[in-house]
Structures are given as C-alpha cells and as structure tokens.
C-alpha cells in the first residue's frame, strides 16, 4: 500500500520539478534565494527530477508486480 503512495508522489514530484525547471510552470516566489538556486543548479536538478520520476515508476511497477529488484 505505501509503495503505491511512494511511487505516485515520486512521479508527481519529479514531473512538477521538471516542469518548473523548464519554465513551463511559473512559481511565484518572493525569495530571491530560491530563484537563484534554481538558476545555479538547473542542470543537476533536471537530472534529479528525471531520476525521481523513474524511481516512482519502478516503485509502482515493483509494488504492482511484487518484484524485488532493488533488495
């Protein structure tokens, strides 16, 4: 049960972060530190967002098929 929730939240978080970093979603931030962090670490955060999405997909498939790939 918790594997499904973990997988879905990972997918949603990864897609949301990727859309923010590719400027398809605009965040309204009053804090300039957050904006400068996104600009400074944009490439690394994009890679982490993709890995987070793939982690969610593997977590969902592991929970659905009951495979123990990552022991």
C-alpha positions in Angstrom: 0.0 0.0 0.0 2.7 2.5 0.9 4.7 1.6 -2.2 1.9 2.9 -4.3 1.7 6.2 -2.4 5.5 6.5 -2.5 5.6 5.8 -6.3 2.8 8.2 -7.1 4.3 11.0 -5.0 7.7 10.5 -6.5 6.3 10.7 -10.1 4.3 13.8 -9.3 7.2 15.5 -7.6 9.6 14.7 -10.4 7.3 15.9 -13.1 6.4 19.0 -11.2 10.1 19.9 -10.6 11.0 19.2 -14.2 8.1 21.5 -15.4 9.3 24.3 -13.1 12.9 24.0 -14.3 11.9 24.0 -18.0 9.8 27.2 -17.4 6.5 25.5 -18.3 5.2 26.3 -14.8 6.0 29.5 -13.2 6.5 29.7 -9.4 5.7 32.9 -7.6 8.5 33.2 -5.1 9.2 36.2 -3.1 12.5 34.7 -2.0 15.3 35.5 -4.4 17.5 32.7 -2.9 15.2 30.1 -4.3 15.2 31.7 -7.8 19.0 31.9 -7.8 19.3 28.3 -6.6 17.1 27.1 -9.4 19.2 29.1 -11.9 22.5 27.9 -10.4 21.7 24.2 -10.1 19.3 23.9 -13.1 21.1 21.0 -14.9 21.6 18.9 -11.7 18.0 19.5 -10.6 16.7 18.4 -14.0 18.7 15.2 -13.8 17.4 14.6 -10.3 13.8 15.2 -11.4 14.2 12.6 -14.1 15.7 10.1 -11.7 12.9 10.8 -9.2 10.3 10.2 -11.9 11.9 6.9 -12.9 12.2 5.9 -9.3 8.5 6.4 -8.9 7.8 4.3 -12.0 10.0 1.5 -10.7 8.4 1.7 -7.3 4.9 1.4 -8.8 5.9 -1.5 -11.0 7.6 -3.2 -8.1 4.5 -2.8 -5.9 2.2 -4.0 -8.7 4.1 -7.0 -9.9 5.6 -7.7 -6.5 9.1 -7.9 -7.8 12.1 -7.4 -5.5 14.5 -5.8 -7.9 16.3 -3.5 -5.5 17.0 -5.5 -2.4 
